[in-house]
Amino acid sequence: MPQTTPKKYSKGLMWFRRDLRLADNAALFHALKNCHHVVCVFVFDTDILDSLPKFDRRVVFIHESLTDLNRQLAATHPGDPPALLTLHGPSNPSVAKLAQTLGAQAVFANRDDEPQAVLRDAQTLGDLAHAGIMLHTFKDQCVFERSEVLTQAERPFGVFTPYKNAWLKKLEPYYLQAYNTMAVANALMPASQLPDAAQAHARITPLAEMGFDWMDLPAQHITPGTTGARVLLQDFVERIGKYKDTRDFPAVKGPSYLSVHLRFGTVSIREVARLAFAQHASGDIGASTWLSELIWRDFYMQVLHHHPRVVDHAFKPEYDAIKWESGAHAKSMFKAWCDGQTGYPLVDAAMHQINQTGYMHNRLRMVVASFLTKDLGLDWRWGEAYFAQHLIDFDLSANNGGWQWASSSGCDAQPYFRIFNPITQSEKFDSQGKFIRRYLPQLADLSDKAIHAPWLANPIELLSAGVQLGETYPMPIVDHAQARATTLARYAVVKKS
Ligand SMILES: Cc1cc2nc3c(=O)[nH]c(=O)nc-3n(C[C@H](O)[C@H](O)[C@H](O)COP(=O)(O)OP(=O)(O)OC[C@H]3O[C@@H](n4cnc5c(N)ncnc54)[C@H](O)[C@@H]3O)c2cc1C
């Protein structure tokens, strides 16, 4: 007779957060394996939601992904289906209260190392402990977390390349194995067996009830849920070999566009890393480059874990001495940047991309971040906060890492004297102006040469293209050469310290 490990608990609660999938979910697998009956819950946490505008793509993405998850849950037992419970309120004490209502002995969740989440989980742990309920957490959102990859001196890495080498050295098939949740799915508790007090939560709280507007995400080319992630992944698998050559050109379909799915866990990091690693091991340079990006993701997560002060401070403390521009002029420069009105077409087209779609191509994130900090002399935290508000894939660790990289204050950042020229970046990465034309149709009739810097164009060309500088398109708000000199002077405090 095959031996089965006895289950530890009669009832468990699976708390979904940024892991909105059934398949290959670490916490869910352990819940199902260790409990006779498992109830699933997601909290629309008012501590987070209350600060968001009523029109927020991320909330809609989560909502649609939960609907998708609920369908998958129901499909595991069509006769007597389990349901996803949702709560609308602060996670503390809602989760502990629900666990008590259900009579659960343990709550299972995947770890989240963002400082606010760490605090939330510590409070929940306390509430649960008070009620005699266990909280079990698991690694799920990255391949290696926290202190799993350290230097030989057992210190966290501060430079990417040695981190990446150590990451690759540590990697064994074990770390990328999928958790077979389906094999233990019979422990999912049917909704019909929920206690009466929990029945009301067995539905996905409608957006309107929470004060949010619905929007048609697929119409904006955003495909929520694991179903959406699968479509993107299948499409990318066909192109991964070309990733290295195509990833830097915003008008080309080069990257995977999976960031929002990795953010909310509608795709498993183990699955995508397994796929990338297999092709990397067979010598595919495109896959190796993509795998590196996934390793950057782990890298920035461990930076945030070991150095949570980066949320407000420069990773390199001497960079906090930099005097950024301030006052009314700085604010008006910032507004022009946010609105895509700087007069530099690639920067403006990129800002229109984030404003219209909630996504921005990686090359452009670097260009606009460099422009904000090194052309406009504005504090990287202003740009970081704007991205945090507008990016559908906003992830504190990657966003903070990206901004500190661009402003040179981060760990393994670009040197401060490396200042992107927004015109040459445009000529190199959008040479035919295809991306610019997509987001700035008022410049569409300029030649491929003139489109990168319209103010340098021949007045006759501007006239025939219907471009009136200062009217249909702004004059540049700064002179790049002058700004460069000012920035080098501004960053001199770093050299002195
Ligand atoms: C200023 C700035 C801000 C950024 N903010 C975010 C953010 O909030 N959320 C976010 O996910 N990424 C952020 N990035 C990293 C990167 O730009 C995006 O991950 C990428 O553009 C997402 O598109 P993709 O999924 O098509 O990426 P792909 O090129 O297909 O890359 C695959 C995955 O690798 C990860 N990845 C790629 N590049 C990085 C990187 N530099 N750092 C960490 N992870 C990376 C992402 O999860 C991405 O989905 C930022 C970069 C910069 C320069």
Ligand as a Chemical Component Dictionary entry (heavy atoms), coordinates in Angstrom:
data_LIG
# 
_chem_comp.id                   LIG 
_chem_comp.type                 NON-POLYMER 
_chem_comp.pdbx_formal_charge   0 
_chem_comp.three_letter_code    LIG 
# 
loop_
_chem_comp_atom.comp_id 
_chem_comp_atom.atom_id 
_chem_comp_atom.alt_atom_id 
_chem_comp_atom.type_symbol 
_chem_comp_atom.charge 
_chem_comp_atom.model_Cartn_x 
_chem_comp_atom.model_Cartn_y 
_chem_comp_atom.model_Cartn_z 
_chem_comp_atom.pdbx_ordinal 
LIG C1  C1  C 0 13.324 53.385 -14.355 1  
LIG C2  C2  C 0 12.867 51.957 -14.465 2  
LIG C3  C3  C 0 11.729 51.535 -13.787 3  
LIG C4  C4  C 0 11.300 50.196 -13.871 4  
LIG N1  N1  N 0 10.186 49.816 -13.174 5  
LIG C5  C5  C 0 9.789  48.514 -13.215 6  
LIG C6  C6  C 0 8.658  48.079 -12.492 7  
LIG O1  O1  O 0 8.016  48.838 -11.754 8  
LIG N2  N2  N 0 8.262  46.778 -12.619 9  
LIG C7  C7  C 0 8.963  45.895 -13.405 10 
LIG O2  O2  O 0 8.555  44.725 -13.490 11 
LIG N3  N3  N 0 10.050 46.278 -14.062 12 
LIG C8  C8  C 0 10.493 47.556 -14.013 13 
LIG N4  N4  N 0 11.585 47.935 -14.727 14 
LIG C9  C9  C 0 12.364 46.921 -15.458 15 
LIG C10 C10 C 0 11.948 46.714 -16.925 16 
LIG O3  O3  O 0 11.874 47.936 -17.581 17 
LIG C11 C11 C 0 10.609 45.992 -17.058 18 
LIG O4  O4  O 0 10.618 44.817 -16.283 19 
LIG C12 C12 C 0 10.336 45.572 -18.498 20 
LIG O5  O5  O 0 10.352 46.704 -19.341 21 
LIG C13 C13 C 0 8.979  44.890 -18.579 22 
LIG O6  O6  O 0 8.692  44.514 -19.874 23 
LIG P1  P1  P 0 8.731  42.977 -20.334 24 
LIG O7  O7  O 0 7.933  42.149 -19.423 25 
LIG O8  O8  O 0 8.379  42.946 -21.771 26 
LIG O9  O9  O 0 10.261 42.655 -20.098 27 
LIG P2  P2  P 0 11.211 41.532 -20.696 28 
LIG O10 O10 O 0 12.310 42.246 -21.396 29 
LIG O11 O11 O 0 10.506 40.490 -21.429 30 
LIG O12 O12 O 0 11.869 40.926 -19.374 31 
LIG C14 C14 C 0 11.324 39.779 -18.710 32 
LIG C15 C15 C 0 11.055 40.075 -17.272 33 
LIG O13 O13 O 0 12.277 40.281 -16.573 34 
LIG C16 C16 C 0 12.065 41.226 -15.532 35 
LIG N5  N5  N 0 12.940 42.379 -15.789 36 
LIG C17 C17 C 0 13.343 42.844 -16.988 37 
LIG N6  N6  N 0 14.190 43.875 -16.820 38 
LIG C18 C18 C 0 14.312 44.062 -15.491 39 
LIG C19 C19 C 0 15.043 44.973 -14.691 40 
LIG N7  N7  N 0 15.847 45.896 -15.219 41 
LIG N8  N8  N 0 14.898 44.903 -13.363 42 
LIG C20 C20 C 0 14.109 43.971 -12.785 43 
LIG N9  N9  N 0 13.390 43.079 -13.499 44 
LIG C21 C21 C 0 13.498 43.118 -14.833 45 
LIG C22 C22 C 0 10.610 41.649 -15.586 46 
LIG O14 O14 O 0 9.896  40.878 -14.665 47 
LIG C23 C23 C 0 10.230 41.309 -17.025 48 
LIG O15 O15 O 0 8.867  41.044 -17.187 49 
LIG C24 C24 C 0 12.044 49.281 -14.645 50 
LIG C25 C25 C 0 13.175 49.716 -15.335 51 
LIG C26 C26 C 0 13.588 51.038 -15.241 52 
LIG C27 C27 C 0 14.814 51.473 -15.994 53 
# 
loop_
_chem_comp_bond.comp_id 
_chem_comp_bond.atom_id_1 
_chem_comp_bond.atom_id_2 
_chem_comp_bond.value_order 
_chem_comp_bond.pdbx_ordinal 
LIG C1  C2  SING 1  
LIG C2  C3  SING 2  
LIG C2  C26 DOUB 3  
LIG C3  C4  DOUB 4  
LIG C4  N1  SING 5  
LIG C4  C24 SING 6  
LIG N1  C5  DOUB 7  
LIG C5  C6  SING 8  
LIG C5  C8  SING 9  
LIG C6  O1  DOUB 10 
LIG C6  N2  SING 11 
LIG N2  C7  SING 12 
LIG C7  O2  DOUB 13 
LIG C7  N3  SING 14 
LIG N3  C8  DOUB 15 
LIG C8  N4  SING 16 
LIG N4  C9  SING 17 
LIG N4  C24 SING 18 
LIG C9  C10 SING 19 
LIG C10 O3  SING 20 
LIG C10 C11 SING 21 
LIG C11 O4  SING 22 
LIG C11 C12 SING 23 
LIG C12 O5  SING 24 
LIG C12 C13 SING 25 
LIG C13 O6  SING 26 
LIG O6  P1  SING 27 
LIG P1  O7  DOUB 28 
LIG P1  O8  SING 29 
LIG P1  O9  SING 30 
LIG O9  P2  SING 31 
LIG P2  O10 DOUB 32 
LIG P2  O11 SING 33 
LIG P2  O12 SING 34 
LIG O12 C14 SING 35 
LIG C14 C15 SING 36 
LIG C15 O13 SING 37 
LIG C15 C23 SING 38 
LIG O13 C16 SING 39 
LIG C16 N5  SING 40 
LIG C16 C22 SING 41 
LIG N5  C17 SING 42 
LIG N5  C21 SING 43 
LIG C17 N6  DOUB 44 
LIG N6  C18 SING 45 
LIG C18 C19 SING 46 
LIG C18 C21 DOUB 47 
LIG C19 N7  SING 48 
LIG C19 N8  DOUB 49 
LIG N8  C20 SING 50 
LIG C20 N9  DOUB 51 
LIG N9  C21 SING 52 
LIG C22 O14 SING 53 
LIG C22 C23 SING 54 
LIG C23 O15 SING 55 
LIG C24 C25 DOUB 56 
LIG C25 C26 SING 57 
LIG C26 C27 SING 58 
# 
